[in-house]
Amino acid sequence: MNLDETGVSHLLRMEEVIPAMERALADFSSGKVVQPMRVMVPVAEHQGFLGLMPTYYEAALGSRSQPPQINTMKVKVLGERENNACTRAFTSSYV
């Protein structure tokens, strides 16, 4: 599934996102989330980069009833800043 900003805004409501983010940030601060440094791969030929951001979340979204998750966010930016093509992808799987 590929979503642009409008598609995301139709699926997520701020009154639901804010409490989920509070739980996620609290879990991160308490060490329940393993999030290594981002991996940035330069793609000089196309004036861009590929960013990889993995995480391991023991209690997914604060729920003790869900199994642990492995998540990866991938961001690809290619081209001049004014005309760059940016693609974001998020994958999640249960352990």
TORMILUM-600052 format. One record per residue: x, z, y of N, C-alpha, C in turn; residue in one letter. Coordinates in Angstrom, 1 decimal. Layout:
// residues N
   n_xx   n_zz   n_yy  ca_xx  ca_zz  ca_yy   c_xx   c_zz   c_yy vomi
      X      Z      Y      X      Z      Y      X      Z      Y    A
...
END
This chain:
// residues 95
   n_xx   n_zz   n_yy  ca_xx  ca_zz  ca_yy   c_xx   c_zz   c_yy vomi
    0.8    0.0   -1.2    0.0    0.0    0.0    0.9    0.0    1.2    M
    0.6   -0.9    2.1    1.4   -0.9    3.4    0.4   -0.6    4.5    N
    0.7    0.4    5.3   -0.2    0.8    6.4    0.5    0.7    7.8    L
   -0.2    0.2    8.8    0.4    0.2   10.1   -0.2    1.5   10.8    D
    0.2    1.7   12.0   -0.2    2.9   12.7   -1.7    3.1   12.8    E
   -2.5    2.0   12.9   -3.9    2.1   13.0   -4.5    2.5   11.6    T
   -3.9    1.9   10.5   -4.4    2.2    9.2   -4.1    3.7    8.9    G
   -3.0    4.2    9.3   -2.7    5.6    9.1   -3.7    6.5    9.8    V
   -4.0    6.1   11.1   -4.9    7.0   11.9   -6.3    7.0   11.4    S
   -6.7    6.0   10.6   -8.0    6.0   10.0   -8.0    6.9    8.7    H
   -6.9    7.1    8.1   -6.8    7.9    6.9   -6.5    9.3    7.1    L
   -5.8    9.6    8.2   -5.4   11.0    8.4   -6.1   11.6    9.7    L
   -6.5   12.8    9.6   -7.2   13.5   10.7   -6.2   14.6   11.1    R
   -6.0   14.7   12.4   -5.1   15.7   13.0   -5.4   17.1   12.5    M
   -6.7   17.4   12.4   -7.1   18.8   12.0   -6.7   19.1   10.6    E
   -6.4   18.0    9.8   -6.0   18.2    8.4   -4.4   18.1    8.3    E
   -3.9   17.3    9.2   -2.4   17.1    9.2   -1.7   18.3    9.7    V
   -2.1   18.9   10.7   -1.4   20.1   11.3   -1.2   21.2   10.4    I
   -2.3   21.7    9.7   -2.0   22.8    8.7   -1.1   22.4    7.5    P
   -1.2   21.1    7.1   -0.4   20.6    6.0    1.1   20.6    6.5    A
    1.3   20.2    7.7    2.7   20.2    8.3    3.2   21.6    8.4    M
    2.4   22.5    8.9    2.8   23.9    9.0    3.3   24.4    7.6    E
    2.5   24.2    6.6    2.9   24.6    5.2    4.2   24.0    4.8    R
    4.3   22.6    5.0    5.5   21.9    4.6    6.7   22.4    5.3    A
    6.6   22.7    6.6    7.8   23.1    7.4    8.1   24.6    7.0    L
    7.1   25.4    6.7    7.4   26.8    6.2    8.1   26.7    4.9    A
    7.6   25.9    4.0    8.3   25.7    2.7    9.7   25.2    2.8    D
    9.9   24.3    3.7   11.3   23.8    4.0   12.2   24.9    4.5    F
   11.7   25.7    5.4   12.5   26.8    6.0   12.8   27.9    5.0    S
   11.9   28.1    4.0   12.1   29.1    3.0   12.9   28.6    1.8    S
   13.3   27.3    1.8   14.2   26.8    0.8   13.4   26.2   -0.4    G
   12.1   26.1   -0.3   11.3   25.5   -1.4   11.4   24.0   -1.5    K
   12.0   23.4   -0.4   12.2   21.9   -0.4   13.7   21.6   -0.4    V
   14.1   20.8   -1.2   15.5   20.3   -1.2   15.5   18.9   -0.5    V
   16.2   18.9    0.6   16.3   17.6    1.4   17.7   17.4    1.8    Q
   18.4   16.6    1.0   19.8   16.3    1.4   19.9   15.4    2.7    P
   21.0   15.2    3.2   21.2   14.4    4.4   20.7   13.0    4.1    M
   20.3   12.3    5.1   19.8   10.9    5.0   21.0   10.0    4.6    R
   20.7    9.0    3.9   21.7    8.0    3.6   21.4    6.8    4.5    V
   22.3    6.4    5.3   22.1    5.2    6.2   23.1    4.1    5.8    M
   22.5    3.0    5.4   23.3    1.8    5.0   23.3    0.8    6.1    V
   24.4    0.5    6.7   24.4   -0.6    7.7   24.2   -2.0    7.1    P
   23.4   -2.8    7.8   23.2   -4.2    7.4   23.7   -5.0    8.6    V
   25.0   -5.1    8.8   25.5   -5.7   10.0   25.1   -7.2   10.1    A
   25.1   -7.9    9.0   24.8   -9.3    9.0   23.4   -9.6    9.7    E
   22.5   -8.6    9.5   21.1   -8.8   10.1   20.9   -7.8   11.2    H
   21.9   -7.2   11.8   21.9   -6.3   12.9   20.9   -5.2   12.6    Q
   21.0   -4.5   11.5   20.1   -3.5   11.1   20.6   -2.4   10.2    G
   19.7   -1.7    9.6   20.1   -0.7    8.6   19.0   -0.4    7.7    F
   19.4    0.3    6.6   18.4    0.8    5.6   18.7    2.3    5.6    L
   17.6    3.1    5.7   17.7    4.5    5.7   16.9    5.0    4.4    G
   17.6    5.9    3.7   16.9    6.5    2.5   16.9    8.0    2.7    L
   15.7    8.6    2.5   15.5   10.0    2.8   14.8   10.7    1.6    M
   15.5   11.2    0.6   14.9   11.8   -0.6   14.6   13.3   -0.4    P
   13.6   13.8   -1.1   13.3   15.2   -1.1   12.8   15.6   -2.5    T
   13.0   16.9   -2.8   12.4   17.5   -4.0   11.6   18.7   -3.5    Y
   10.3   18.7   -3.9    9.4   19.7   -3.4    8.8   20.5   -4.5    Y
    9.3   21.8   -4.7    8.8   22.6   -5.8    7.3   22.8   -5.8    E
    6.7   23.1   -4.7    5.3   23.4   -4.7    4.7   22.4   -3.7    A
    4.3   21.2   -4.2    3.8   20.1   -3.4    2.7   20.6   -2.4    A
    3.0   20.3   -1.1    2.0   20.6   -0.1    1.5   22.1   -0.1    L
    2.3   23.0   -0.6    1.9   24.4   -0.6    1.0   24.8   -1.7    G
    0.7   23.8   -2.6   -0.2   24.1   -3.7    0.6   24.6   -4.9    S
    0.3   25.8   -5.4    0.9   26.3   -6.6    0.4   25.7   -7.8    R
   -0.8   25.0   -7.7   -1.4   24.4   -8.9   -0.9   23.0   -9.2    S
   -0.1   22.4   -8.2    0.4   21.0   -8.4    1.8   21.1   -8.9    Q
    2.2   20.1   -9.8    3.6   20.1  -10.3    4.5   19.7   -9.1    P
    5.8   19.9   -9.3    6.8   19.6   -8.3    6.8   18.1   -8.1    P
    7.3   17.7   -6.9    7.3   16.3   -6.5    8.7   15.8   -6.1    Q
    9.0   14.6   -6.4   10.2   13.9   -5.9    9.7   12.8   -5.0    I
   10.1   12.9   -3.7    9.7   11.9   -2.7   10.9   11.2   -2.1    N
   10.6    9.9   -1.7   11.6    9.1   -1.1   11.0    8.3    0.1    T
   11.5    8.4    1.2   11.1    7.6    2.3   12.2    6.6    2.6    M
   11.8    5.3    2.7   12.7    4.2    2.9   12.3    3.6    4.3    K
   13.3    3.4    5.1   13.1    2.7    6.4   14.1    1.6    6.5    V
   13.6    0.4    6.8   14.4   -0.8    7.0   14.2   -1.3    8.4    K
   15.2   -1.5    9.1   15.2   -2.0   10.5   16.2   -3.2   10.5    V
   15.7   -4.4   10.8   16.5   -5.6   10.9   16.2   -6.3   12.2    L
   17.3   -6.9   12.8   17.1   -7.7   14.0   17.4   -7.0   15.3    G
   17.3   -7.8   16.4   17.5   -7.2   17.7   16.5   -6.1   18.0    E
   16.9   -5.2   18.8   16.0   -4.1   19.2   14.7   -4.5   19.7    R
   14.7   -5.6   20.5   13.4   -6.1   21.2   12.5   -6.7   20.1    E
   13.0   -7.3   19.1   12.2   -8.0   18.1   12.4   -7.5   16.7    N
   12.8   -6.2   16.6   13.2   -5.8   15.3   12.0   -5.7   14.3    N
   12.3   -6.0   13.1   11.3   -5.9   12.0   11.6   -4.5   11.3    A
   10.6   -3.7   11.4   10.8   -2.3   10.8    9.8   -2.2    9.7    C
   10.3   -1.8    8.5    9.4   -1.5    7.4    9.7   -0.1    6.9    T
    8.6    0.6    6.7    8.7    2.0    6.1    7.9    2.0    4.8    R
    8.5    2.7    3.9    7.9    2.9    2.6    8.1    4.3    2.1    A
    7.0    4.9    1.5    7.1    6.3    1.0    6.7    6.2   -0.4    F
    7.5    6.8   -1.3    7.1    6.9   -2.7    7.1    8.4   -3.1    T
    6.2    8.7   -4.0    6.1   10.1   -4.4    5.8   10.1   -5.9    S
    6.4   11.0   -6.7    6.1   11.1   -8.1    6.2   12.5   -8.5    S
    5.4   12.9   -9.5    5.4   14.2  -10.0    6.5   14.3  -11.1    Y
    7.1   15.5  -11.1    8.2   15.7  -12.1    7.6   16.0  -13.4    V
END
